[in-house]
Amino acid sequence: MTAIRLSLISHTNVGKTTLARTLLKRDVGEVRDAPHVTELAEPYPLIETDVGDVLELWDTPGFGDSARLLRRLRQAGNPIGWFLSRVWDRYTDRPFFGSQQAIRNVRDTADVVLYLVNASEDPVGAGYVPAEMEILGWVGKPVLVLLNQLGPPRSQEHDASEVERWSTHLRNFDCVRGVMAFDAFARCWVQEQALLDRIALLLPDDERPRFARLARAWDARNAETFEQAMRVLAAHLASAAVDEATVPMRSLGESARAWLSGVATGEPRGDPALDAARAALAGRLDASLRASTNELIGLHGLSGRAAEEITHRMGAAYAVDQAANVGKVSVIGAAVSGALGGLAADLAAGGLTFGAGALLGGLVGAAGAHGLARAYNVARGRDSTALRWSPDFLTGRVTAAVLRYLAVAHFGRGRGDFVQAEYPPQWPPIVEREVAVRRLELEDVWRSASQGTPETQLEPRLLGQVRAASAEVLRTLYPGHRLPF
């Protein structure tokens, strides 16, 4: 069947190929901070259906000297103009020839034109835009303007104001059928659904049933990616919930020596076995965090790996079921140092409700300045200490997991390798609110984990909570957008 074709076009060096890579989830063309990098129009399949429908994206050369190009295209009906545009420029002015090729692609193949603009520019100051709009009007195809280079994800109000600004500037060009924010560097897949909805309105009636099938296939693919991502997060959280380190209980003589040493030095003496258990628990959580982040990166067609280095020290807190002590308490541990790069990157990015730079669990019953625990019922007959993550800390990891998912889901492929960065300020409060709504259910999961419920039984329960929280966060961030679930 004949493909439905979208031509991606803009002034040179605005980000067409970067957007193509983001939509295709693979490397195509060449991305450089230089004009006229793309020299030929190239087609790429975006999505196909089982019955043979194809949605095709054409990456085209960028416009250069738009005013000159407009004059040349007006000559295209005479033999001299044909010679200059088809033959002479091919050898004497390849960038200019590439611009002509872009226009021919739009004229001969495009069903809809996706025209990118640099939203960081003042539309009035972008003098090339009127000439390029006149050229596209001459071609006679419907144009959807996409605002690129908006910067990090901002509020809906910010994007709406940018759309209004450009819409006002372009309102006199009949070929422009709409303007929407769609950043090649920081778009989310939810916005892709909105893009397809806008494209559907610009197609002829006889093409819409075919495009509807393509849109459903696109929805299904995004829904499957979302589901897989949620499963990755649930598995990571379940693993942390059941993880436990056992510390042998010190003998009476060892405890007395530690107490006397603390009296002599004025500082409490640490427990090497407890410190080693803390480090082991943190190391396993770090490895799980890195692995889950790498899975998210791969699922979203990105490159790169989770952070491998740590450049600062951080404190850690753990829930302790203390032999010969009462209650479950949080003990503030010594600073954990070493190659905990995944945790360090996550915390530095603000991925913990309790604050960046420290692994702090909730203080459920710590006593004294150093978190010394209270007496416990020895009738349980336990001869060791079970060290594991506190419920409050685990709930904080849910918040961190959803934030990390958002960071990956908004990372445009054209930016290169995924790098954990600080989250946009509007994200954490939204995520924290959705996690707080589910706190009772999550605490019940952590309670089950402490009572020995296996990881495989915890994962489905966590999947439901993480999926629901993430979906509500996306609905809040993108009100009015269609989600495929």
N, C-alpha and C positions, 0 to 999 in steps of 0.2 A: 504494500500500500504506500501511497505517497506520504512523505513525512510532513508534519507541521513544523515550520521553520521559524526560529527566532534569530534575528540578526542583532548581535551585540556591537554597538557602535558608539563612538565618543570622540572628543578631541584627543589628540595624542597624549599618552602618559597620564591618563586619568585612572586607569585600573581595570581595563576590560579583561585582560588575560587573568588577572588576579581573581576577578569575579567568576570567570569561566572555571578556573580551578576549584573554587569554593563550591560551585554548583555541581560540578562533575565529580568532586571528591578524588581527583587525581591530577597529576602534573600534566599540563598541556602547554604548548607554546613556550615562550621565554619571558621571564619577568625581570626587568631591569629598570632602574630609575633613570630612564633616558627616553627621548622621543623616538617614535617610529621603530619600535622593537619588532612589532608584528608587521610583516611585509605582505602576506597573502591571506585571503579569507579562507578559513579552515572550518569544516563542519565536524561536530562531535555529537553523538547520540546522548541525550540526557536521560531518557527513560523509554522503555518499550513495553508493549503489552503482549499477552499470549496470542492475540489474534493478529499481530503484525503492525499495530500502530506504533509510530515512532515520533518522539519529540526531539527535534534537532536544534542544537545551538551553534551558530556561526560566530566565530571570533574573527573580527575584521581588522584591517589596518586602521590606525587612528587618523582623524582629520589633522591636517597641518595648516597650510595657508588656506583657510576656508574661503576668504574673499576671492582669491585667485581661482580656487577650485570652482566656485559658483560661476565665475565668468567663463571658465573652460567648458563646463557642462552645458552652458547655454549655446555653445558653438557645436555641440555634438551632432547636430543635424546636417552639417555640411562636410564634404570630403576632407578639407584641410583640418577641421576640428577632429574628425575621426582619426586622421593620421597622427596628429599631435598627441591625442589621448591614448591611442592604442599602440603606437609604435615608438614615437620619438621619446616620450617621457620614460618608457621602460628602460632606456639605456642612459638617459641624461639626467633624470631626476626621479630616482626610484621612490623616495618618500611621497612625492607628489603623485606618482603613478599608483602607489599603494592606496592613497586616498580615493583615487578614481575607482580603483577596484572595489573598495568598500561600498561606494555608492552603487556600482553595478550589482553587487551582491544583494543589496537591499532592494533595488528595482526588480531584479530578475527572480529572486528566490524567497524573499522574506514575506511571511504572513503578518508578523508583528515585529516592530523595531523596539529594542531595549536601548535607550540612549542614556548613557551615564554622564553625570556632571559631578564636578568636584564641589561638594557642599561647603567646604571650608572657604571657598571663594565668594565674594559678593557677586550675585547674579548680574547686577548692573555693570560691574567692572569686568565681567567675563565677555569681552568684546567679540569673541569668536562665535558666541551662541546664536545671535540673530542670523548670521550667514548660514550656519549649519542647520538652523531650523528652516530657513528658506530652501535650502538644498533638500532637506527631508520632505518639506511640503511639495516640492517639485516632483519628488519620487512618488508621492501619493499613497504611502503606506501608514497605517496607524502607529503612533509613537507613544510609548510609555516611558516617561522620564524617571530614572532611578538616581536617588541622591547617594553618592558614594563619598567615602572619606569623611564621615561624620564624627570620627573619633571613637573613644570607648563607648560602650552601651550607656545611653542616657535615658532620661525619663520620657514617657509618652508625650508629655507636654512639650519637651524640647524638640523631639522629632516632628511633632505636629506643627510647631512654629516654623521649622525649616521647610516643611512641605508647603505651608501657606506662602512663605516668602518666594519660593521658586514658582509656585502655581500662579501667583500674581504677576511675576515677571514674564511668564510664558503664555498668559491668557489670550494674547492676540494671535497666536499661531494655531491655526485650525487643525494641523496634523497632530498636535499634542492632545492625547485623550486621557491623560492622567499623570500624576506625579506621586511617587511614594518613596519613603526612606528604605534603602536597601544597601547597606554597607558591605563591601566585599571583604572587609577585614574583621567585622564584628557583628555579622548578621547571625540570627538564630534560625534553625530549621522551621520554626513556627511562621516566620516571615516568608518562607518559601511557599507555604500554603496560600498566603495572601497574594503573593506574586502570581501564582497560577490562577487564582480567582479573578484577578484583574486582567490577565491575558485572555481568559475565556470570554470576557465581555467584548473584546475587540475582534473576535473571529467571526467570520460569516456564519450564518445559521446552520448551513450544511456541514460545517467543520466541528460544531460544538459537541455532538455525540461522541465523535472520535476523541476530542480533547478531554471530554469527561472521563472516558476510560483511562486515558493517560494520567489524569489528575488522581483518579482512584488508585492507580498503581503507585504513583508517587506517595500518596498518603500511606498506603500499606507499607511501603519501604521505610518511611520515616517512623511509623508506628512500631515496626519490628525493631528498628535501631533503638528507639526509646525503651522498649520492653527489655531488650538485651542489656542496655545500660543499667536499668533498674535492677536486673538480676545480678549484675556485677557488684553494684553497691550493696545489695542485700547480703550477698555472700561475704563481702569484706566485713560488714558489721556483725554478722553472725559469728564469724571467726574470732573477732575481737571479744564478743560477749562470752564465749565459752573458754577463751584462753585462760590459763592458770599456771602459776609457777609455785612450786612447793619449796618451802624453806624449813629445814630441820630446826626444831626448837633447841635453843641453847641450854646447856646444863646449868645447874645452880651455880657452879663454880665460875663458868664463863660469864653469866649474868652479873655475879658479884664483882668479878674483875673489871667488867665494862663499867659498872656503877662507880667503883673506886677510881678508875681512870678518869671518869667524868668529873668526880669531885676534885681530884688533884689538878686537873687542867682547867676546870671551869667550863668545859665544853662537853656535851654528850658524845660518847664514842659511838661511831657507826657500827652497823652489823654487816660485815663483808658479804655474808651469805644473802642477806636481804637486799643489799645493793646489787649483787650479781643477779638476783632474781628480777629486780626492777629493770635492769639493763636488758635482760633476756626478753622480758615481756615487751618492752619498748621496741626492741629490735625486730621482734616478730610482727608487731603492729606496723612498723615502718615498712617492712618488706611487703606486707599485705597491701598497704596503702599505695606503694609504688606499682605493684603488680596490677591493682585495680585501675589506677590512673592510666597505665599503659594500655590496658584493655579498652578503656573509654577512648583514648586517643586513636587506637586502631579502628574501633567501631565507627568513628566519625570521619574516617578517611584522612586523618592528619598524620604527620610525621613527628619524630622526636620521642623522648622518653622522660619519665618523671625525674625530678632532681636527684642527683647522685652525690652532692656535696652538702656539708653543713658548715657554716661559718660562725655560728654562735652557740653558746651553751644554753640549755633550757632546763627548768625544773620539771619534775614529774610528780603526779599524785596517783595513788592506787587505792582501791578498796581492799581491805585486808580482813580476812576471816581468821582472826588471831587465835592460835592455840593458847589456852589458859587465859583468855581475855574475853570480855563481853562485847557483843554487838559487832556490827559491821562498821568499820571506821575508815576514814581516808587519812593516809599518812603522807605528809609532804616529803618526798624523797630528795636526795641530793641531786645536784645538777647532772643531767645525763649528757655526756658528750660522746663524739664518735661519728660514724657515717650514717646518721639518721636523717639523710637528706630529704626523704619524702615527708616526714613529719615536720622538719624545719621549714620546708617550702610551704607546706599547708598552713602552718601557724603564722609564718611571716605574711602570708596573703590574707590573714584575718579569718582563717577557717575554723576558729574555735570561739564559741560564745563567751568563754571566760577570758578572752584576751589573747592577743598574739604574743609569742615569745615564751610562753609557759604552758606546760601540760598540766593543768590544774583540774582535778575532779572536785565534786561537791564535798564539803566537810560535813559528813553525816554525823560525826560524834567525836572528832579529834579533841584530845585534852592536852592542855599545856602548849607552850610556845613551839615545841618540836613535834607536836602531833602524837604524843605518847598515848597508847591505848589503855582503856580501863580493864579491870579484871574480868575474866570470862569463866564460865562454868566448866570446870575441869571434868565433870562427870561425863562429858561427851567422849572422853578417852582419846582425845586427839593428841598426837605427839609432834605435830608440825604445823606450820603456818601456811595457809593457802592465800596466795597473792593474786589478785585479779583487778580488772578495771572497775572503777566505781560506776554506779548507775548514772549519776550526773555527767560523768565524763563520757560514757557511752552515748547518752542523749546528745551531748555536744558533738560527738562524731557523726551523728545523723545530720545535724546542721552542716557540718563540714563537708559531708559527702554530697549533699544536694548542691552546695555552693561550688564544689569541684566539678560536678556534672554541668552546671550552668557555664562555668569557665570554658570547658571543652566544647560544649554545644554552641558557644558564641565565637569560637576561634576560627577565623577565615583561613583556608588552606594557603592562600597566597602570602600569608605572613611568615611562612617558613615553619621551622620546628616549634611544636607547642612549648610555651614557657609559662609557668605559673606566675601570675602577677596579682597585684592587689585587686580585690573585687570592687566593682562599682558600688558607690555608697548606698544606692537604693536596694541592692540585693540582700545584704544580711538581715535587715529588719523584717523583710517579707518572708525570708526563709525561717527565721527564728519564730515568727508568729505561727507559721504553718506547722512547725515541729512542736511548738508549745501546745497547739490544739490536740496533738496526738501523744502528749507526755504520759498520760495514764496508761495507754495501750503499750507504749514503749517500756515503761517501768515494769509492766507485767511480763514483757519479754525478758527483760534483764533479770527479773526475779526467777523466771523459769530457767534461765541459763545458770544462775547460781545454785539451783536445786538439781542440776544435772541433766536437764533436757538437752538432747543431742543437737548439734549444729544443723543437721538436715531438717529437723522439725522447726527450728527457729527461722530458717531462711524464708519459707512462705509467709510467715507472719510479718517479718521485716519487709519483705517485698511489697506487701499490701500497703504498709505505712509509708514507705519511701516513694512508691509509685503515686499514691494519692497526694502526698505533700508536694512532690515535684510537679505534678500536673496542675495543682492549684497555684503554685508559684508561677508557672508559665502563663496561666490564665490571668493572673494579676499583672504580670509584666506586659502582656499583650492582649488587653481587653478588646473584644470584638473580633479577634482572630479565630479562625477555625482550627480546632485540634482534631486529629484523626482517632480520638477515643473518648 
